[in-house]
Amino acid sequence: MRVTIPRRGSKREAKAFVESQRQWILNEQERLERQRAASHPRVVPDVLQALRTRALGELPPRLLQLAAQHGLRVKRVSIRNQKWRWGSCSPDGHICLNWRLVAMPDWVRDYVLIHEIMHLKRLDHSKVFWRLVASACPRHREARAWLRANDRLLREHRD
């Protein structure tokens, strides 16, 4: 807990204020903790590790399968704990995937994988790129909407 003292205030006055408001402070701390727990449910570390292991086993083979279906070659696949992205593709053909992809519906996960492999053809988000994605994934708009509605999944369970 932190108490900010006005410029002309004293530590003695601050301590007296804290003491006079102790019950309110305790109530607010409890309320904030309940709110935090409700918005970020705790996942048992073993479950988290199981999801990451599952991601390592499932995501690279599926990505390579989709790439082969579209005549594309991925040079390297990494599974990471990305905080702001579902995936990324480097100019040299290295695709990084967020382990949290295993926690979403298969059709949404496949959209993300297709999105990344289409960057092997076009490393931008131009109209040409989106046409490539649309031809490979007819439900891409629906999948993007699902991702926007569930973007909290990116923020949960960070290390």
N, C-alpha and C positions, 0 to 999 in steps of 0.2 A: 504494500500500500504506500502511496505517496501523498504527502500533503504539500501543497504549494503555498508559500507564505507571500503575501503582498509585500512590496518594497519596504513599507514602513511598519510592517508587522514584526512580531517577535516570536521566537521559538516557544516561549512560555504561553503566549496567546494561542499559538497553533496547537500545542499539546492540550490546552484547556478545551479548545474547540473539538478536537478529536475525541477527547473523553466525554464531552457533552453529547456527541453524536455517535457514540460507540454502537448502540443498538441499530441505528439506521445503517451505519457502515457494514455491520455484520449481515443485516438483512439484504443489502445490495450485493454484497459478495456472494451470498447464497443464491440470489436470484440470477446473477450473471453466470455462476457455475452451472445452474440448471439449464439456462438458455444455451450455454456453450455445449453442454452434453447432448441436448436435444438436437442441435443443428449439426453436430459432428459425432455421430455414434461411434463408440470405441469398438475397434475390431481386435479380437484376440491376436497376439503376435503370431501364433501358430497358423491361424486362418490366413493372415496376411502373407505369410511365407508360402502357404499352399497355393494362394492365388498367383504369386510371383513365379513359383515353380511351374504352375499350369501355363502361365503366359510363355515361359521359355520353351515349353514342350509343344504348344499349340500355334502360337503366332508365326514363328518363322516358316514352318512347313506350309501353313495356309497362304502366307505372303508369296512364297516361291511358287505355289500351285497357281495362284491368280496371275502372277507375272508370266508364267509359262503359257497360260491360256491366252494371254494377250501378246505373246511373242516378245516378251521383254526379259531382260537378264538383270538380276539384282546381284551386286558384287558382295555385299555384306549386310547382315541384319543384326541389329542390337536391340535388346529389350532394356528399357531404362525407366527410371522413376522421374519422368518429366513432369514439371510442375505447371507448365502453361500450354503444353501441346499434347495432342493425341499421337502425333507422329511427325517425322521430318525426313527429307530426302536431300542428300548432298549431291553436288555436281558429279562426284565420282561414283555414284551408284550405291552409296551406303544409306540404308534406310534404318532409322531409329523408330521404335514403337514403344508406346507407353504400356506398361504392364496392365494398367487398368482397363485396357480394351477387352480383357476376358470377362469383365463384369457387366458388359452390355449385350444387347441382343446381337445374334450372329449377323443379321443383315446390316446393322449399323457398323459393326466391326469390319465387315467386308467393304463397306463404303470407305472407311478410313484407309484400309489397305489398298484399295483401288486408287483412291486419291493420291496416295504416296507413290504407287508404281507409275501412275500417269505422269508424275514429275520426271520420270526417266525419259519421257518423250518431250516434255515441255516444263522447264524449271521456272514457272511463273504461275500467276493466277489470271491469265488473259482469257478472253472469250474463247480462243482456240483451246486452251487448257480445259475450260469448263465443258466444251463440246466433247472433248475426249472422255472426260469423267462421265458425262451424261450418256454417251454411247455405251460405255462399259458398265454403268450402274444406273439403271432406269429410276431407282428410288432415291437417287442422291439428294434431292430436295427434302424429301421426308426424313432421310437420315441426318441431314444438316440441322433440321428443325429439332430432331430428337437430341442431338448433341448440344444445341443451344439451351434447350429446356433442362438438360441434365448436366450442365457444365460444373456443377458442384462436385461431381465425381473426381474432377481433376484436383480439386483443392483438398479432398479428404485423404487421410492416411499418408500424409507426407512424412518423410524421415527428417 
